[in-house]
């Protein structure tokens, strides 16, 4: 009998059961396990979102209700008949005040930002004897509430014969915006490398030339933060508006208060639409510049 040899497959490196097991292990995806902490964080965030959005929902749906439909007992219900009359009435009443408010907040934010930038640069890079004391006194203005100085401030405005309305409000918002703007810019300028300032001095640049040509172009992140902060603070101010303006020449917060008092017994929808109109500019600013706000705020928080 002739023995027939059975062919044996050649074993190549990496083949066999060991290689298959290794391949199967490589193909396995990591299994995400349930995390109680992560679930709690998401639940808390969703709760906060609902807390913020619930008043917005009531404002929105009420602004489209008619006079008979807008009642506290039906605040959660959708309008029986959707109408835009409230929005038209609110715009007619608030549009002049919104224009005056823009004329107030834009120059006050720009002037306060520019002066705060100059103060921050001088106090961080061109220090002088008593600079720390001056900086402390400037920051002290952040901790003085408006209510504590409103009466002497009103007397001072009368003694100086300053006109009531937007010009006086611009001046007040610039003055009360200097402490926070100075703090933000000083912290930011302390992160600027000393080599840039020294190189400008070697080239013969003075303080103003160094600021204008070297420091100002790299200050955009801090300017974004300061402008958003000043714009929002001036836009939402009500106390200064009550004391230093009137319904004929005041900002939108004063006009909104008068609108709400006038529509309180007639139609809640008009005051709700007015509140949405008054909050829309600040909302637009945060939507457009919000991503730059945190970046600019953090750019001066760590030295290096």
ChimeraX commands (.cxc) that place a marker at each C-alpha (Angstrom):
marker #1 position 0.00,0.00,0.00 radius 0.5
marker #1 position 1.16,3.43,-0.83 radius 0.5
marker #1 position 0.83,6.00,1.90 radius 0.5
marker #1 position -0.68,9.23,0.71 radius 0.5
marker #1 position 0.61,12.26,2.50 radius 0.5
marker #1 position -2.02,14.79,3.45 radius 0.5
marker #1 position -0.93,18.35,2.60 radius 0.5
marker #1 position -0.49,20.56,5.61 radius 0.5
marker #1 position -1.22,24.27,5.29 radius 0.5
marker #1 position 1.74,26.41,5.99 radius 0.5
marker #1 position 1.49,28.52,9.10 radius 0.5
marker #1 position 2.28,32.07,8.34 radius 0.5
marker #1 position 3.31,34.52,10.99 radius 0.5
marker #1 position 0.34,36.19,12.55 radius 0.5
marker #1 position -2.12,33.46,11.44 radius 0.5
marker #1 position -3.85,30.92,13.61 radius 0.5
marker #1 position -6.15,31.02,16.56 radius 0.5
marker #1 position -3.94,33.37,18.49 radius 0.5
marker #1 position -4.03,35.95,15.71 radius 0.5
marker #1 position -7.79,35.62,15.38 radius 0.5
marker #1 position -8.26,36.17,19.08 radius 0.5
marker #1 position -6.02,39.22,18.97 radius 0.5
marker #1 position -7.96,40.60,15.99 radius 0.5
marker #1 position -11.25,40.10,17.73 radius 0.5
marker #1 position -9.90,41.89,20.76 radius 0.5
marker #1 position -8.81,44.81,18.60 radius 0.5
marker #1 position -12.24,45.07,17.03 radius 0.5
marker #1 position -14.07,45.23,20.31 radius 0.5
marker #1 position -15.25,48.72,21.22 radius 0.5
marker #1 position -15.08,50.00,24.77 radius 0.5
marker #1 position -18.37,49.64,26.54 radius 0.5
marker #1 position -19.58,52.89,28.08 radius 0.5
marker #1 position -20.67,52.23,31.59 radius 0.5
marker #1 position -23.45,54.06,33.38 radius 0.5
marker #1 position -22.14,57.03,35.33 radius 0.5
marker #1 position -24.30,58.35,38.14 radius 0.5
marker #1 position -22.30,61.55,38.43 radius 0.5
marker #1 position -22.63,62.37,34.74 radius 0.5
marker #1 position -26.36,61.68,34.82 radius 0.5
marker #1 position -26.81,63.98,37.81 radius 0.5
marker #1 position -24.85,66.75,36.08 radius 0.5
marker #1 position -27.01,66.53,32.97 radius 0.5
marker #1 position -30.16,66.45,35.07 radius 0.5
marker #1 position -29.12,69.57,36.98 radius 0.5
marker #1 position -28.24,71.38,33.74 radius 0.5
marker #1 position -31.60,70.47,32.21 radius 0.5
marker #1 position -33.33,71.72,35.36 radius 0.5
marker #1 position -31.51,75.05,35.13 radius 0.5
marker #1 position -32.44,75.35,31.45 radius 0.5
marker #1 position -36.10,74.77,32.29 radius 0.5
marker #1 position -35.97,77.35,35.08 radius 0.5
marker #1 position -34.64,79.91,32.60 radius 0.5
marker #1 position -36.96,79.00,29.73 radius 0.5
marker #1 position -40.24,78.81,31.67 radius 0.5
marker #1 position -40.52,82.62,32.15 radius 0.5
marker #1 position -39.51,83.10,28.52 radius 0.5
marker #1 position -42.32,80.77,27.46 radius 0.5
marker #1 position -44.86,82.74,29.50 radius 0.5
marker #1 position -43.60,86.02,28.05 radius 0.5
marker #1 position -43.72,84.71,24.52 radius 0.5
marker #1 position -47.16,83.13,24.53 radius 0.5
marker #1 position -48.73,86.00,26.48 radius 0.5
marker #1 position -47.38,88.54,24.01 radius 0.5
marker #1 position -49.56,86.96,21.30 radius 0.5
marker #1 position -52.78,86.90,23.36 radius 0.5
marker #1 position -55.61,89.34,23.08 radius 0.5
marker #1 position -56.84,91.57,25.88 radius 0.5
marker #1 position -59.43,89.07,27.10 radius 0.5
marker #1 position -57.16,86.06,26.75 radius 0.5
marker #1 position -54.14,87.44,28.63 radius 0.5
marker #1 position -55.05,86.67,32.23 radius 0.5
marker #1 position -52.95,85.27,35.09 radius 0.5
marker #1 position -55.22,82.22,35.36 radius 0.5
marker #1 position -54.43,81.30,31.73 radius 0.5
marker #1 position -50.75,82.25,31.72 radius 0.5
marker #1 position -49.63,78.72,30.79 radius 0.5
marker #1 position -52.17,78.24,28.03 radius 0.5
marker #1 position -51.49,78.90,24.39 radius 0.5
marker #1 position -53.36,81.84,22.84 radius 0.5
marker #1 position -56.90,81.09,21.70 radius 0.5
marker #1 position -56.32,83.50,18.82 radius 0.5
marker #1 position -52.77,84.48,17.84 radius 0.5
marker #1 position -52.43,88.22,17.29 radius 0.5
marker #1 position -49.54,90.63,16.69 radius 0.5
marker #1 position -51.36,93.72,17.90 radius 0.5
marker #1 position -49.43,93.64,21.19 radius 0.5
marker #1 position -46.11,93.69,19.34 radius 0.5
marker #1 position -47.22,96.60,17.19 radius 0.5
marker #1 position -48.40,98.59,20.20 radius 0.5
marker #1 position -45.21,97.83,22.14 radius 0.5
marker #1 position -42.99,98.83,19.22 radius 0.5
marker #1 position -44.89,102.10,18.77 radius 0.5
marker #1 position -44.44,102.91,22.45 radius 0.5
marker #1 position -40.82,101.76,22.87 radius 0.5
marker #1 position -39.10,102.46,19.54 radius 0.5
marker #1 position -38.11,106.08,20.39 radius 0.5
marker #1 position -36.75,104.94,23.76 radius 0.5
marker #1 position -34.83,102.07,22.15 radius 0.5
marker #1 position -33.18,104.53,19.77 radius 0.5
marker #1 position -32.25,106.82,22.68 radius 0.5
marker #1 position -30.86,103.85,24.60 radius 0.5
marker #1 position -28.63,102.90,21.66 radius 0.5
marker #1 position -27.40,106.49,21.56 radius 0.5
marker #1 position -26.52,106.12,25.25 radius 0.5
marker #1 position -25.00,102.65,25.55 radius 0.5
marker #1 position -22.78,102.67,22.45 radius 0.5
marker #1 position -20.72,105.80,23.30 radius 0.5
marker #1 position -20.66,105.03,27.02 radius 0.5
marker #1 position -19.34,101.49,26.36 radius 0.5
marker #1 position -16.69,102.68,23.88 radius 0.5
marker #1 position -15.48,105.59,26.02 radius 0.5
marker #1 position -15.37,103.52,29.21 radius 0.5
marker #1 position -13.50,100.74,27.41 radius 0.5
marker #1 position -10.91,103.11,25.94 radius 0.5
marker #1 position -10.30,104.95,29.23 radius 0.5
marker #1 position -10.15,101.66,31.13 radius 0.5
marker #1 position -7.60,100.39,28.62 radius 0.5
marker #1 position -5.39,103.44,29.18 radius 0.5
marker #1 position -5.70,103.09,32.96 radius 0.5
marker #1 position -4.92,99.37,32.85 radius 0.5
marker #1 position -1.86,99.90,30.66 radius 0.5
marker #1 position -0.41,102.65,32.84 radius 0.5
marker #1 position -1.08,100.79,36.10 radius 0.5
marker #1 position 0.39,97.52,34.80 radius 0.5
marker #1 position 3.40,98.61,32.69 radius 0.5
marker #1 position 4.26,102.24,33.50 radius 0.5
marker #1 position 4.01,102.08,37.25 radius 0.5
marker #1 position 4.72,105.13,39.36 radius 0.5
marker #1 position 4.93,105.86,43.06 radius 0.5
marker #1 position 1.54,105.24,44.59 radius 0.5
marker #1 position 0.24,103.27,41.61 radius 0.5
marker #1 position -1.07,100.47,43.82 radius 0.5
marker #1 position -2.92,102.98,45.99 radius 0.5
marker #1 position -4.49,104.60,42.94 radius 0.5
marker #1 position -5.54,101.20,41.64 radius 0.5
marker #1 position -7.10,100.31,45.00 radius 0.5
marker #1 position -9.04,103.56,45.10 radius 0.5
marker #1 position -10.32,102.96,41.56 radius 0.5
marker #1 position -11.45,99.46,42.48 radius 0.5
marker #1 position -13.18,100.84,45.55 radius 0.5
marker #1 position -15.75,102.35,43.19 radius 0.5
marker #1 position -16.92,98.84,42.27 radius 0.5
marker #1 position -18.14,98.20,45.81 radius 0.5
marker #1 position -20.14,101.41,46.29 radius 0.5
marker #1 position -23.81,100.74,45.49 radius 0.5
marker #1 position -25.66,103.26,43.38 radius 0.5
marker #1 position -28.26,103.72,46.10 radius 0.5
marker #1 position -25.61,105.01,48.54 radius 0.5
marker #1 position -24.57,107.91,46.33 radius 0.5
marker #1 position -27.70,108.66,44.32 radius 0.5
marker #1 position -28.80,111.63,46.46 radius 0.5
marker #1 position -25.44,113.49,46.56 radius 0.5
marker #1 position -24.91,112.58,42.90 radius 0.5
marker #1 position -28.27,114.08,42.00 radius 0.5
marker #1 position -27.36,117.25,43.90 radius 0.5
marker #1 position -24.02,117.42,42.09 radius 0.5
marker #1 position -25.69,117.08,38.70 radius 0.5
marker #1 position -28.05,119.92,39.58 radius 0.5
marker #1 position -25.23,122.12,40.81 radius 0.5
marker #1 position -23.31,121.58,37.56 radius 0.5
marker #1 position -26.46,122.32,35.52 radius 0.5
marker #1 position -26.05,119.12,33.50 radius 0.5
marker #1 position -28.94,118.49,31.11 radius 0.5
marker #1 position -31.36,115.74,32.01 radius 0.5
marker #1 position -31.43,112.76,29.73 radius 0.5
marker #1 position -28.97,110.83,27.60 radius 0.5
marker #1 position -25.85,113.10,27.92 radius 0.5
marker #1 position -25.91,112.88,31.72 radius 0.5
marker #1 position -26.52,109.14,31.63 radius 0.5
marker #1 position -23.55,108.66,29.26 radius 0.5
marker #1 position -21.29,110.53,31.69 radius 0.5
marker #1 position -22.51,108.53,34.69 radius 0.5
marker #1 position -22.14,105.16,33.00 radius 0.5
marker #1 position -18.62,106.04,31.84 radius 0.5
marker #1 position -17.58,107.03,35.37 radius 0.5
marker #1 position -19.11,104.00,37.04 radius 0.5
marker #1 position -17.75,101.71,34.34 radius 0.5
marker #1 position -14.12,102.73,34.86 radius 0.5
marker #1 position -13.41,100.47,37.89 radius 0.5
marker #1 position -14.38,97.21,36.21 radius 0.5
marker #1 position -12.84,98.15,32.86 radius 0.5
marker #1 position -9.59,99.16,34.53 radius 0.5
marker #1 position -9.46,95.87,36.43 radius 0.5
marker #1 position -10.04,93.75,33.33 radius 0.5
marker #1 position -7.46,95.58,31.21 radius 0.5
marker #1 position -4.85,95.69,33.97 radius 0.5
marker #1 position -5.08,91.93,34.46 radius 0.5
marker #1 position -4.85,91.40,30.71 radius 0.5
marker #1 position -1.86,93.69,30.18 radius 0.5
marker #1 position 0.07,91.94,32.91 radius 0.5
marker #1 position 0.08,88.85,30.66 radius 0.5
marker #1 position 1.71,90.75,27.78 radius 0.5
marker #1 position 5.39,89.70,27.46 radius 0.5
marker #1 position 7.87,92.24,28.76 radius 0.5
marker #1 position 9.96,91.80,25.62 radius 0.5
marker #1 position 7.33,93.65,23.56 radius 0.5
marker #1 position 7.37,96.67,25.85 radius 0.5
marker #1 position 11.17,96.68,26.13 radius 0.5
marker #1 position 11.55,96.42,22.35 radius 0.5
marker #1 position 9.31,99.45,21.90 radius 0.5
marker #1 position 11.37,101.42,24.43 radius 0.5
marker #1 position 14.59,100.48,22.68 radius 0.5
marker #1 position 13.12,101.76,19.41 radius 0.5
marker #1 position 12.44,105.07,21.10 radius 0.5
marker #1 position 8.65,104.74,21.53 radius 0.5
marker #1 position 7.13,106.56,24.45 radius 0.5
marker #1 position 4.19,105.49,26.57 radius 0.5
marker #1 position 1.44,106.62,24.19 radius 0.5
marker #1 position 3.26,105.34,21.11 radius 0.5
marker #1 position 3.82,101.96,22.74 radius 0.5
marker #1 position 0.18,101.78,23.71 radius 0.5
marker #1 position -1.15,102.81,20.31 radius 0.5
marker #1 position 1.17,100.73,18.11 radius 0.5
marker #1 position 1.98,97.68,20.26 radius 0.5
marker #1 position -0.57,97.16,23.03 radius 0.5
marker #1 position -3.83,98.36,21.52 radius 0.5
marker #1 position -3.80,95.97,18.50 radius 0.5
marker #1 position -3.48,92.94,20.80 radius 0.5
marker #1 position -6.22,94.10,23.18 radius 0.5
marker #1 position -9.18,92.95,21.10 radius 0.5
marker #1 position -10.16,90.06,23.45 radius 0.5
marker #1 position -10.38,92.37,26.45 radius 0.5
marker #1 position -12.23,95.00,24.46 radius 0.5
marker #1 position -14.87,92.43,23.54 radius 0.5
marker #1 position -15.36,91.52,27.20 radius 0.5
marker #1 position -15.54,95.14,28.34 radius 0.5
marker #1 position -17.87,96.25,25.56 radius 0.5
marker #1 position -20.32,93.42,26.25 radius 0.5
marker #1 position -20.20,94.14,29.98 radius 0.5
marker #1 position -20.70,97.88,29.60 radius 0.5
marker #1 position -23.38,97.51,26.95 radius 0.5
marker #1 position -25.41,95.16,29.14 radius 0.5
marker #1 position -24.95,97.20,32.33 radius 0.5
marker #1 position -25.95,100.48,30.71 radius 0.5
marker #1 position -28.85,98.94,28.79 radius 0.5
marker #1 position -30.38,97.31,31.88 radius 0.5
marker #1 position -29.89,100.26,34.22 radius 0.5
marker #1 position -33.06,101.64,35.76 radius 0.5
marker #1 position -31.98,103.61,38.84 radius 0.5
marker #1 position -29.99,106.26,36.99 radius 0.5
marker #1 position -32.76,106.47,34.40 radius 0.5
marker #1 position -35.35,107.32,37.06 radius 0.5
marker #1 position -33.30,110.06,38.71 radius 0.5
marker #1 position -31.57,111.64,35.71 radius 0.5
marker #1 position -34.09,111.36,32.87 radius 0.5
marker #1 position -37.79,111.38,32.15 radius 0.5
marker #1 position -40.20,109.42,30.02 radius 0.5
marker #1 position -39.63,111.89,27.17 radius 0.5
marker #1 position -35.81,111.65,27.10 radius 0.5
marker #1 position -35.02,108.49,29.05 radius 0.5
marker #1 position -33.86,104.99,28.06 radius 0.5
marker #1 position -35.95,101.94,27.32 radius 0.5
marker #1 position -36.06,100.65,30.90 radius 0.5
marker #1 position -37.94,103.75,31.98 radius 0.5
marker #1 position -40.26,103.57,28.98 radius 0.5
marker #1 position -40.91,99.88,29.66 radius 0.5
marker #1 position -41.85,100.65,33.25 radius 0.5
marker #1 position -44.31,103.28,32.10 radius 0.5
marker #1 position -45.71,100.90,29.49 radius 0.5
marker #1 position -46.21,98.12,32.05 radius 0.5
marker #1 position -47.96,100.46,34.48 radius 0.5
marker #1 position -50.20,101.77,31.72 radius 0.5
marker #1 position -51.08,98.32,30.39 radius 0.5
marker #1 position -51.33,96.58,33.76 radius 0.5
marker #1 position -55.12,96.75,34.00 radius 0.5
marker #1 position -55.77,96.54,30.27 radius 0.5
marker #1 position -53.58,94.00,28.51 radius 0.5
marker #1 position -50.69,91.97,29.85 radius 0.5
marker #1 position -49.70,91.08,26.31 radius 0.5
marker #1 position -48.45,94.59,25.51 radius 0.5
marker #1 position -46.12,94.68,28.51 radius 0.5
marker #1 position -44.87,91.16,27.72 radius 0.5
marker #1 position -44.13,92.11,24.12 radius 0.5
marker #1 position -42.39,95.24,25.37 radius 0.5
marker #1 position -40.23,93.20,27.72 radius 0.5
marker #1 position -39.15,90.99,24.82 radius 0.5
marker #1 position -38.38,94.04,22.70 radius 0.5
marker #1 position -36.31,95.56,25.51 radius 0.5
marker #1 position -34.28,92.38,26.04 radius 0.5
marker #1 position -33.70,91.64,22.36 radius 0.5
marker #1 position -30.58,93.86,21.80 radius 0.5
marker #1 position -28.63,92.36,24.70 radius 0.5
marker #1 position -29.65,88.88,23.56 radius 0.5
marker #1 position -28.35,89.62,20.06 radius 0.5
marker #1 position -25.06,90.90,21.48 radius 0.5
marker #1 position -24.53,87.72,23.50 radius 0.5
marker #1 position -25.44,85.48,20.58 radius 0.5
marker #1 position -23.01,87.23,18.23 radius 0.5
marker #1 position -20.15,87.82,20.68 radius 0.5
marker #1 position -20.77,85.26,23.41 radius 0.5
marker #1 position -18.07,82.86,22.21 radius 0.5
marker #1 position -15.52,85.68,22.34 radius 0.5
marker #1 position -16.67,86.77,25.78 radius 0.5
marker #1 position -15.38,83.75,27.69 radius 0.5
marker #1 position -12.19,83.61,25.64 radius 0.5
marker #1 position -11.42,87.24,26.35 radius 0.5
marker #1 position -12.36,86.88,29.99 radius 0.5
marker #1 position -9.99,83.95,30.46 radius 0.5
marker #1 position -7.16,85.44,28.39 radius 0.5
marker #1 position -6.15,87.69,31.26 radius 0.5
marker #1 position -6.87,85.30,34.10 radius 0.5
marker #1 position -3.60,83.34,33.94 radius 0.5
marker #1 position -0.24,85.02,33.75 radius 0.5
marker #1 position 2.19,83.50,31.29 radius 0.5
marker link #1:1,2 radius 0.2
marker link #1:2,3 radius 0.2
marker link #1:3,4 radius 0.2
marker link #1:4,5 radius 0.2
marker link #1:5,6 radius 0.2
marker link #1:6,7 radius 0.2
marker link #1:7,8 radius 0.2
marker link #1:8,9 radius 0.2
marker link #1:9,10 radius 0.2
marker link #1:10,11 radius 0.2
marker link #1:11,12 radius 0.2
marker link #1:12,13 radius 0.2
marker link #1:13,14 radius 0.2
marker link #1:14,15 radius 0.2
marker link #1:15,16 radius 0.2
marker link #1:16,17 radius 0.2
marker link #1:17,18 radius 0.2
marker link #1:18,19 radius 0.2
marker link #1:19,20 radius 0.2
marker link #1:20,21 radius 0.2
marker link #1:21,22 radius 0.2
marker link #1:22,23 radius 0.2
marker link #1:23,24 radius 0.2
marker link #1:24,25 radius 0.2
marker link #1:25,26 radius 0.2
marker link #1:26,27 radius 0.2
marker link #1:27,28 radius 0.2
marker link #1:28,29 radius 0.2
marker link #1:29,30 radius 0.2
marker link #1:30,31 radius 0.2
marker link #1:31,32 radius 0.2
marker link #1:32,33 radius 0.2
marker link #1:33,34 radius 0.2
marker link #1:34,35 radius 0.2
marker link #1:35,36 radius 0.2
marker link #1:36,37 radius 0.2
marker link #1:37,38 radius 0.2
marker link #1:38,39 radius 0.2
marker link #1:39,40 radius 0.2
marker link #1:40,41 radius 0.2
marker link #1:41,42 radius 0.2
marker link #1:42,43 radius 0.2
marker link #1:43,44 radius 0.2
marker link #1:44,45 radius 0.2
marker link #1:45,46 radius 0.2
marker link #1:46,47 radius 0.2
marker link #1:47,48 radius 0.2
marker link #1:48,49 radius 0.2
marker link #1:49,50 radius 0.2
marker link #1:50,51 radius 0.2
marker link #1:51,52 radius 0.2
marker link #1:52,53 radius 0.2
marker link #1:53,54 radius 0.2
marker link #1:54,55 radius 0.2
marker link #1:55,56 radius 0.2
marker link #1:56,57 radius 0.2
marker link #1:57,58 radius 0.2
marker link #1:58,59 radius 0.2
marker link #1:59,60 radius 0.2
marker link #1:60,61 radius 0.2
marker link #1:61,62 radius 0.2
marker link #1:62,63 radius 0.2
marker link #1:63,64 radius 0.2
marker link #1:64,65 radius 0.2
marker link #1:65,66 radius 0.2
marker link #1:66,67 radius 0.2
marker link #1:67,68 radius 0.2
marker link #1:68,69 radius 0.2
marker link #1:69,70 radius 0.2
marker link #1:70,71 radius 0.2
marker link #1:71,72 radius 0.2
marker link #1:72,73 radius 0.2
marker link #1:73,74 radius 0.2
marker link #1:74,75 radius 0.2
marker link #1:75,76 radius 0.2
marker link #1:76,77 radius 0.2
marker link #1:77,78 radius 0.2
marker link #1:78,79 radius 0.2
marker link #1:79,80 radius 0.2
marker link #1:80,81 radius 0.2
marker link #1:81,82 radius 0.2
marker link #1:82,83 radius 0.2
marker link #1:83,84 radius 0.2
marker link #1:84,85 radius 0.2
marker link #1:85,86 radius 0.2
marker link #1:86,87 radius 0.2
marker link #1:87,88 radius 0.2
marker link #1:88,89 radius 0.2
marker link #1:89,90 radius 0.2
marker link #1:90,91 radius 0.2
marker link #1:91,92 radius 0.2
marker link #1:92,93 radius 0.2
marker link #1:93,94 radius 0.2
marker link #1:94,95 radius 0.2
marker link #1:95,96 radius 0.2
marker link #1:96,97 radius 0.2
marker link #1:97,98 radius 0.2
marker link #1:98,99 radius 0.2
marker link #1:99,100 radius 0.2
marker link #1:100,101 radius 0.2
marker link #1:101,102 radius 0.2
marker link #1:102,103 radius 0.2
marker link #1:103,104 radius 0.2
marker link #1:104,105 radius 0.2
marker link #1:105,106 radius 0.2
marker link #1:106,107 radius 0.2
marker link #1:107,108 radius 0.2
marker link #1:108,109 radius 0.2
marker link #1:109,110 radius 0.2
marker link #1:110,111 radius 0.2
marker link #1:111,112 radius 0.2
marker link #1:112,113 radius 0.2
marker link #1:113,114 radius 0.2
marker link #1:114,115 radius 0.2
marker link #1:115,116 radius 0.2
marker link #1:116,117 radius 0.2
marker link #1:117,118 radius 0.2
marker link #1:118,119 radius 0.2
marker link #1:119,120 radius 0.2
marker link #1:120,121 radius 0.2
marker link #1:121,122 radius 0.2
marker link #1:122,123 radius 0.2
marker link #1:123,124 radius 0.2
marker link #1:124,125 radius 0.2
marker link #1:125,126 radius 0.2
marker link #1:126,127 radius 0.2
marker link #1:127,128 radius 0.2
marker link #1:128,129 radius 0.2
marker link #1:129,130 radius 0.2
marker link #1:130,131 radius 0.2
marker link #1:131,132 radius 0.2
marker link #1:132,133 radius 0.2
marker link #1:133,134 radius 0.2
marker link #1:134,135 radius 0.2
marker link #1:135,136 radius 0.2
marker link #1:136,137 radius 0.2
marker link #1:137,138 radius 0.2
marker link #1:138,139 radius 0.2
marker link #1:139,140 radius 0.2
marker link #1:140,141 radius 0.2
marker link #1:141,142 radius 0.2
marker link #1:142,143 radius 0.2
marker link #1:143,144 radius 0.2
marker link #1:144,145 radius 0.2
marker link #1:145,146 radius 0.2
marker link #1:146,147 radius 0.2
marker link #1:147,148 radius 0.2
marker link #1:148,149 radius 0.2
marker link #1:149,150 radius 0.2
marker link #1:150,151 radius 0.2
marker link #1:151,152 radius 0.2
marker link #1:152,153 radius 0.2
marker link #1:153,154 radius 0.2
marker link #1:154,155 radius 0.2
marker link #1:155,156 radius 0.2
marker link #1:156,157 radius 0.2
marker link #1:157,158 radius 0.2
marker link #1:158,159 radius 0.2
marker link #1:159,160 radius 0.2
marker link #1:160,161 radius 0.2
marker link #1:161,162 radius 0.2
marker link #1:162,163 radius 0.2
marker link #1:163,164 radius 0.2
marker link #1:164,165 radius 0.2
marker link #1:165,166 radius 0.2
marker link #1:166,167 radius 0.2
marker link #1:167,168 radius 0.2
marker link #1:168,169 radius 0.2
marker link #1:169,170 radius 0.2
marker link #1:170,171 radius 0.2
marker link #1:171,172 radius 0.2
marker link #1:172,173 radius 0.2
marker link #1:173,174 radius 0.2
marker link #1:174,175 radius 0.2
marker link #1:175,176 radius 0.2
marker link #1:176,177 radius 0.2
marker link #1:177,178 radius 0.2
marker link #1:178,179 radius 0.2
marker link #1:179,180 radius 0.2
marker link #1:180,181 radius 0.2
marker link #1:181,182 radius 0.2
marker link #1:182,183 radius 0.2
marker link #1:183,184 radius 0.2
marker link #1:184,185 radius 0.2
marker link #1:185,186 radius 0.2
marker link #1:186,187 radius 0.2
marker link #1:187,188 radius 0.2
marker link #1:188,189 radius 0.2
marker link #1:189,190 radius 0.2
marker link #1:190,191 radius 0.2
marker link #1:191,192 radius 0.2
marker link #1:192,193 radius 0.2
marker link #1:193,194 radius 0.2
marker link #1:194,195 radius 0.2
marker link #1:195,196 radius 0.2
marker link #1:196,197 radius 0.2
marker link #1:197,198 radius 0.2
marker link #1:198,199 radius 0.2
marker link #1:199,200 radius 0.2
marker link #1:200,201 radius 0.2
marker link #1:201,202 radius 0.2
marker link #1:202,203 radius 0.2
marker link #1:203,204 radius 0.2
marker link #1:204,205 radius 0.2
marker link #1:205,206 radius 0.2
marker link #1:206,207 radius 0.2
marker link #1:207,208 radius 0.2
marker link #1:208,209 radius 0.2
marker link #1:209,210 radius 0.2
marker link #1:210,211 radius 0.2
marker link #1:211,212 radius 0.2
marker link #1:212,213 radius 0.2
marker link #1:213,214 radius 0.2
marker link #1:214,215 radius 0.2
marker link #1:215,216 radius 0.2
marker link #1:216,217 radius 0.2
marker link #1:217,218 radius 0.2
marker link #1:218,219 radius 0.2
marker link #1:219,220 radius 0.2
marker link #1:220,221 radius 0.2
marker link #1:221,222 radius 0.2
marker link #1:222,223 radius 0.2
marker link #1:223,224 radius 0.2
marker link #1:224,225 radius 0.2
marker link #1:225,226 radius 0.2
marker link #1:226,227 radius 0.2
marker link #1:227,228 radius 0.2
marker link #1:228,229 radius 0.2
marker link #1:229,230 radius 0.2
marker link #1:230,231 radius 0.2
marker link #1:231,232 radius 0.2
marker link #1:232,233 radius 0.2
marker link #1:233,234 radius 0.2
marker link #1:234,235 radius 0.2
marker link #1:235,236 radius 0.2
marker link #1:236,237 radius 0.2
marker link #1:237,238 radius 0.2
marker link #1:238,239 radius 0.2
marker link #1:239,240 radius 0.2
marker link #1:240,241 radius 0.2
marker link #1:241,242 radius 0.2
marker link #1:242,243 radius 0.2
marker link #1:243,244 radius 0.2
marker link #1:244,245 radius 0.2
marker link #1:245,246 radius 0.2
marker link #1:246,247 radius 0.2
marker link #1:247,248 radius 0.2
marker link #1:248,249 radius 0.2
marker link #1:249,250 radius 0.2
marker link #1:250,251 radius 0.2
marker link #1:251,252 radius 0.2
marker link #1:252,253 radius 0.2
marker link #1:253,254 radius 0.2
marker link #1:254,255 radius 0.2
marker link #1:255,256 radius 0.2
marker link #1:256,257 radius 0.2
marker link #1:257,258 radius 0.2
marker link #1:258,259 radius 0.2
marker link #1:259,260 radius 0.2
marker link #1:260,261 radius 0.2
marker link #1:261,262 radius 0.2
marker link #1:262,263 radius 0.2
marker link #1:263,264 radius 0.2
marker link #1:264,265 radius 0.2
marker link #1:265,266 radius 0.2
marker link #1:266,267 radius 0.2
marker link #1:267,268 radius 0.2
marker link #1:268,269 radius 0.2
marker link #1:269,270 radius 0.2
marker link #1:270,271 radius 0.2
marker link #1:271,272 radius 0.2
marker link #1:272,273 radius 0.2
marker link #1:273,274 radius 0.2
marker link #1:274,275 radius 0.2
marker link #1:275,276 radius 0.2
marker link #1:276,277 radius 0.2
marker link #1:277,278 radius 0.2
marker link #1:278,279 radius 0.2
marker link #1:279,280 radius 0.2
marker link #1:280,281 radius 0.2
marker link #1:281,282 radius 0.2
marker link #1:282,283 radius 0.2
marker link #1:283,284 radius 0.2
marker link #1:284,285 radius 0.2
marker link #1:285,286 radius 0.2
marker link #1:286,287 radius 0.2
marker link #1:287,288 radius 0.2
marker link #1:288,289 radius 0.2
marker link #1:289,290 radius 0.2
marker link #1:290,291 radius 0.2
marker link #1:291,292 radius 0.2
marker link #1:292,293 radius 0.2
marker link #1:293,294 radius 0.2
marker link #1:294,295 radius 0.2
marker link #1:295,296 radius 0.2
marker link #1:296,297 radius 0.2
marker link #1:297,298 radius 0.2
marker link #1:298,299 radius 0.2
marker link #1:299,300 radius 0.2
marker link #1:300,301 radius 0.2
marker link #1:301,302 radius 0.2
marker link #1:302,303 radius 0.2
marker link #1:303,304 radius 0.2
view
